[in-house]
Amino acid sequence: MNAIEAVRLTKRFGDKVALDGVSFSAREGEILGLLGPNGAGKTTTMRILTGVLKPDSGSATIMGLDVVKEVLEARRLVGYLPEAPCLYERLTVRDNLAFYGRLYDVPEHELGRRIRELLAELGLEGRANEKAGALSKGLKQRVAIARALLHDPPVLLLDQPTSDLDPASAREVRDLVRELNRAGKTILICTHNLAEAEELCHRVAIINEGHVLAIGPPDELLKDVIMGYRVFEIRSLKPIGRYLSFLSDLEGVISVERVNEREARIKLEREEAISRVIRELTLSGCDLLEVRMLRPSLEEIYLKLVRREGVEVQ
């Protein structure tokens, strides 16, 4: 069963087309990343899934419940982390959670226990009686995550969960996302951090100007998106520089880059050209230790797809 499903969502704001036939799905127990430049339609999609906005056309479901026709029931199945924590800064951490727990209709006899459990799980026990406004950005983010988990939803929507966090706090949040996923949560992450998406997500959906350009595991996207070249890393037992000068003239070689004394990267028009490179290096006396093809990163795939659409990525 798909925990999240969007089918041909469209949304306009005046003359601006925010979404133009957006379709994707997230399976139960999956982490799906929603990637795209500013203005691509990511936050609009999130707001439709949470029932804050209604689509002009198309449909979306959470665990089979229509987010428009069954909005209250669908909302109860979702924990939402907005880009800004949006806490009541004059209230304590405990009081923030208690307030939102009541909004989520968590039974009063369960609310106290649930708050204590989440404070312990998120390392906030010692902060329970501190005012939210006095916390660091990383701790505020933990409180906001606890708030999203109060009603124990099966689906989490996380909008830029590590935005503006220091590296240590961002790492803690990523570790927490993994733990929540291992506990069975389906998670949709909206992020600009491509390394983070590659690290966390089972699949990614790349969106631009209201269109989904590609969706799938990064490895499969690589197969679908023809990069137009292949990059090989070559390591030698001895200094390699003297053997590189003639490679640029070989058929199929785009460029040759010396990485260090014993390593080089060679960009080829096609994979098969590496055999000629290896033969020429061997004949010239180079003691090859290792030759391996480097997989293009998610960032390269993302940039190629978005630039194909004619958008300059900042």
C-alpha positions as CSV (number, residue, x, y, z in Angstrom):
1,M,0.0,0.0,0.0
2,N,1.2,3.5,-0.7
3,A,1.3,5.6,2.4
4,I,1.4,8.8,0.4
5,E,0.0,9.2,-3.1
6,A,-0.3,12.3,-5.3
7,V,-2.1,12.1,-8.6
8,R,-1.8,14.9,-11.2
9,L,-1.9,17.7,-8.6
10,T,-2.3,21.2,-10.0
11,K,-2.3,24.5,-8.1
12,R,-2.3,28.1,-9.3
13,F,-1.8,31.3,-7.3
14,G,-3.1,34.0,-9.7
15,D,-1.0,33.7,-12.9
16,K,1.6,31.6,-11.1
17,V,1.4,27.9,-11.8
18,A,2.8,26.3,-8.6
19,L,2.0,22.7,-9.5
20,D,1.2,21.3,-13.0
21,G,0.3,17.7,-12.9
22,V,2.5,16.5,-10.0
23,S,2.3,12.7,-9.4
24,F,4.3,10.6,-7.0
25,S,3.9,8.0,-4.3
26,A,5.7,6.9,-1.2
27,R,5.4,3.3,-0.1
28,E,4.8,2.3,3.6
29,G,8.0,2.3,5.5
30,E,9.9,4.4,2.9
31,I,11.9,7.6,3.1
32,L,11.1,9.6,0.0
33,G,13.0,12.8,-0.8
34,L,11.3,15.7,-2.6
35,L,14.1,17.8,-4.3
36,G,14.0,20.9,-6.3
37,P,15.1,24.6,-6.6
38,N,13.3,27.4,-4.8
39,G,9.9,27.9,-6.3
40,A,9.7,24.4,-7.7
41,G,6.5,23.5,-5.9
42,K,7.8,21.5,-2.9
43,T,6.2,23.4,-0.1
44,T,2.9,23.8,-2.0
45,T,2.9,20.0,-2.3
46,M,3.5,19.6,1.4
47,R,0.7,22.0,2.3
48,I,-1.7,20.1,0.1
49,L,-0.7,16.8,1.7
50,T,-1.4,18.3,5.2
51,G,-4.7,19.7,4.2
52,V,-3.7,23.4,4.5
53,L,-4.2,24.0,0.8
54,K,-6.7,22.5,-1.6
55,P,-5.5,21.5,-5.1
56,D,-7.2,23.1,-8.1
57,S,-7.4,19.6,-9.6
58,G,-5.9,16.2,-9.0
59,S,-6.0,14.2,-5.8
60,A,-3.8,13.1,-2.9
61,T,-4.2,10.5,-0.2
62,I,-2.5,9.6,3.1
63,M,-2.9,5.9,4.0
64,G,-5.8,5.8,1.5
65,L,-7.6,8.8,2.9
66,D,-8.3,11.7,0.6
67,V,-6.7,14.9,1.9
68,V,-9.6,17.0,0.7
69,K,-12.7,14.9,1.2
70,E,-11.4,13.3,4.4
71,V,-9.2,16.1,5.6
72,L,-9.6,15.7,9.4
73,E,-9.1,11.9,9.3
74,A,-6.0,12.3,7.0
75,R,-4.5,14.9,9.2
76,R,-4.6,12.6,12.2
77,L,-2.3,10.3,10.3
78,V,0.4,12.9,9.6
79,G,3.1,14.5,11.7
80,Y,4.3,17.7,10.0
81,L,7.5,19.5,10.6
82,P,7.5,22.9,8.9
83,E,10.7,24.6,7.8
84,A,10.5,27.0,10.8
85,P,9.8,25.3,14.2
86,C,7.0,27.8,15.0
87,L,7.0,27.1,18.7
88,Y,5.3,29.3,21.4
89,E,8.6,30.7,22.7
90,R,7.2,32.0,26.0
91,L,5.9,28.6,26.9
92,T,8.1,25.8,28.3
93,V,9.0,22.8,26.2
94,R,6.5,20.7,28.2
95,D,3.7,23.2,27.8
96,N,4.3,23.5,24.1
97,L,3.9,19.8,23.7
98,A,0.9,19.6,26.0
99,F,-0.8,22.4,24.0
100,Y,-0.3,20.7,20.7
101,G,-1.1,17.3,22.1
102,R,-4.6,18.6,23.0
103,L,-4.9,20.1,19.5
104,Y,-4.2,16.6,18.1
105,D,-6.9,15.2,20.5
106,V,-4.4,13.0,22.3
107,P,-6.4,11.7,25.3
108,E,-5.5,13.5,28.5
109,H,-4.6,10.3,30.4
110,E,-2.1,9.4,27.6
111,L,-0.7,12.9,27.0
112,G,1.6,13.1,30.0
113,R,3.1,9.7,29.3
114,R,3.5,10.5,25.6
115,I,5.3,13.7,26.4
116,R,7.7,12.0,28.9
117,E,8.5,9.3,26.4
118,L,9.3,11.8,23.6
119,L,11.4,14.0,25.9
120,A,13.4,11.0,26.8
121,E,13.7,9.7,23.2
122,L,14.8,13.1,21.9
123,G,17.2,13.9,24.7
124,L,15.1,16.8,26.0
125,E,14.3,15.6,29.6
126,G,16.6,18.3,31.1
127,R,14.9,21.0,29.0
128,A,11.3,20.2,29.8
129,N,10.8,23.3,32.0
130,E,12.9,25.7,29.9
131,K,11.1,28.2,27.7
132,A,11.3,27.3,24.1
133,G,12.6,30.8,23.1
134,A,15.8,30.1,25.2
135,L,16.7,27.0,23.2
136,S,19.3,26.6,20.4
137,K,18.1,26.1,16.9
138,G,19.0,22.4,17.1
139,L,17.0,21.9,20.3
140,K,14.0,23.8,18.9
141,Q,14.1,21.5,16.0
142,R,14.0,18.5,18.3
143,V,11.0,20.0,20.1
144,A,9.2,20.5,16.8
145,I,9.9,16.9,15.9
146,A,8.5,15.8,19.2
147,R,5.4,17.8,18.5
148,A,5.0,16.1,15.2
149,L,5.2,12.7,16.9
150,L,2.8,13.3,19.8
151,H,-0.1,11.5,18.2
152,D,2.1,8.7,16.9
153,P,1.3,9.2,13.2
154,P,2.4,6.6,10.6
155,V,3.4,9.3,8.2
156,L,5.9,12.2,8.7
157,L,6.3,15.2,6.4
158,L,9.5,17.0,7.1
159,D,10.1,20.4,5.4
160,Q,13.9,21.2,5.4
161,P,14.5,19.3,8.7
162,T,18.2,20.4,8.9
163,S,17.9,23.9,7.5
164,D,20.1,26.4,9.3
165,L,21.4,23.8,11.8
166,D,25.1,23.4,12.7
167,P,26.7,20.2,11.4
168,A,26.5,18.4,14.7
169,S,22.8,19.2,15.1
170,A,22.1,18.3,11.5
171,R,23.7,14.9,12.0
172,E,21.6,14.3,15.1
173,V,18.4,15.1,13.2
174,R,19.4,12.7,10.3
175,D,20.2,10.0,12.8
176,L,16.7,10.6,14.4
177,V,15.1,10.3,10.9
178,R,16.7,7.0,10.4
179,E,15.5,5.7,13.8
180,L,12.0,6.9,13.1
181,N,12.0,5.1,9.8
182,R,13.4,1.9,11.4
183,A,10.4,2.2,13.8
184,G,8.1,2.0,10.8
185,K,7.4,5.6,9.9
186,T,6.9,6.6,6.3
187,I,8.8,9.8,5.8
188,L,8.6,12.5,3.1
189,I,11.6,14.9,3.3
190,C,11.6,18.2,1.4
191,T,15.3,19.3,1.2
192,H,17.8,21.3,-0.7
193,N,20.6,19.2,0.7
194,L,21.4,16.7,-2.0
195,A,24.1,14.9,0.0
196,E,21.5,14.5,2.8
197,A,18.9,13.1,0.4
198,E,21.4,10.6,-1.1
199,E,22.3,9.5,2.5
200,L,18.8,9.1,3.9
201,C,16.3,8.5,1.1
202,H,15.3,5.2,-0.5
203,R,14.0,7.1,-3.4
204,V,14.0,10.8,-4.5
205,A,11.5,12.8,-6.7
206,I,13.1,15.7,-8.5
207,I,10.6,18.5,-9.0
208,N,11.0,21.7,-11.0
209,E,8.5,24.4,-12.1
210,G,5.6,22.3,-10.8
211,H,6.6,19.1,-12.7
212,V,8.2,15.9,-11.4
213,L,11.2,15.4,-13.7
214,A,12.2,12.0,-12.4
215,I,11.6,9.7,-9.4
216,G,13.4,6.6,-8.2
217,P,16.4,5.4,-6.2
218,P,19.6,7.5,-7.0
219,D,21.2,4.4,-8.7
220,E,18.2,3.9,-11.0
221,L,18.1,7.6,-11.8
222,L,21.6,7.3,-12.9
223,K,20.6,4.7,-15.5
224,D,17.6,6.8,-16.6
225,V,19.5,10.1,-16.9
226,I,22.2,9.8,-19.5
227,M,25.1,11.9,-18.2
228,G,26.9,11.9,-21.6
229,Y,30.1,10.7,-20.1
230,R,31.7,8.2,-17.7
231,V,34.4,9.1,-15.2
232,F,37.1,6.6,-14.2
233,E,39.6,6.8,-11.3
234,I,43.0,5.4,-12.0
235,R,45.6,4.6,-9.3
236,S,49.2,3.7,-10.0
237,L,52.0,2.1,-7.9
238,K,54.3,4.9,-9.0
239,P,53.9,8.6,-9.9
240,I,51.4,8.8,-12.7
241,G,51.9,12.3,-14.1
242,R,54.4,11.4,-16.9
243,Y,51.9,8.9,-18.4
244,L,49.0,11.2,-18.7
245,S,50.1,13.7,-21.3
246,F,49.2,11.6,-24.3
247,L,45.8,10.3,-23.1
248,S,43.9,13.4,-24.1
249,D,44.6,12.6,-27.7
250,L,43.0,9.2,-27.5
251,E,39.7,8.6,-29.2
252,G,36.8,8.9,-26.7
253,V,38.7,10.8,-24.0
254,I,37.1,14.1,-23.0
255,S,39.5,15.2,-20.3
256,V,42.3,14.0,-18.0
257,E,42.7,15.4,-14.5
258,R,45.6,14.5,-12.1
259,V,44.3,14.1,-8.6
260,N,47.6,13.5,-6.8
261,E,51.0,12.0,-7.4
262,R,49.5,8.5,-8.0
263,E,45.9,9.1,-9.0
264,A,44.1,10.6,-12.0
265,R,40.5,10.9,-13.2
266,I,39.6,10.4,-16.8
267,K,36.3,11.5,-18.4
268,L,35.3,9.4,-21.3
269,E,32.5,9.7,-23.9
270,R,31.6,6.1,-23.4
271,E,32.4,3.3,-21.0
272,E,34.1,1.1,-23.6
273,A,36.9,3.6,-24.2
274,I,38.5,2.7,-20.9
275,S,40.0,-0.5,-22.4
276,R,42.0,1.7,-24.9
277,V,43.2,3.9,-22.0
278,I,44.3,0.9,-19.9
279,R,46.1,-0.6,-22.9
280,E,48.0,2.6,-23.7
281,L,49.0,3.1,-20.0
282,T,50.2,-0.5,-19.7
283,L,52.2,-0.3,-22.9
284,S,53.9,2.9,-21.8
285,G,55.1,1.2,-18.6
286,C,52.6,2.5,-16.0
287,D,52.1,0.1,-13.1
288,L,48.4,0.3,-12.7
289,L,47.1,-0.6,-9.2
290,E,43.3,0.1,-9.6
291,V,40.8,1.3,-12.2
292,R,37.3,2.0,-11.2
293,M,34.3,3.8,-12.6
294,L,32.9,6.6,-10.4
295,R,29.2,6.8,-10.0
296,P,27.8,10.3,-10.7
297,S,26.4,11.8,-7.5
298,L,22.8,12.7,-7.0
299,E,23.9,16.3,-7.3
300,E,25.1,15.8,-10.8
301,I,21.8,14.0,-11.8
302,Y,19.8,16.8,-10.2
303,L,21.7,19.6,-11.9
304,K,21.5,17.8,-15.3
305,L,17.7,17.3,-15.0
306,V,17.0,20.9,-13.8
307,R,19.3,22.6,-16.2
308,R,17.7,20.5,-19.0
309,E,14.5,22.4,-18.1
310,G,16.3,25.7,-18.7
311,V,16.5,26.8,-15.0
312,E,19.6,28.3,-13.5
313,V,20.1,26.7,-10.1
314,Q,21.4,29.0,-7.4
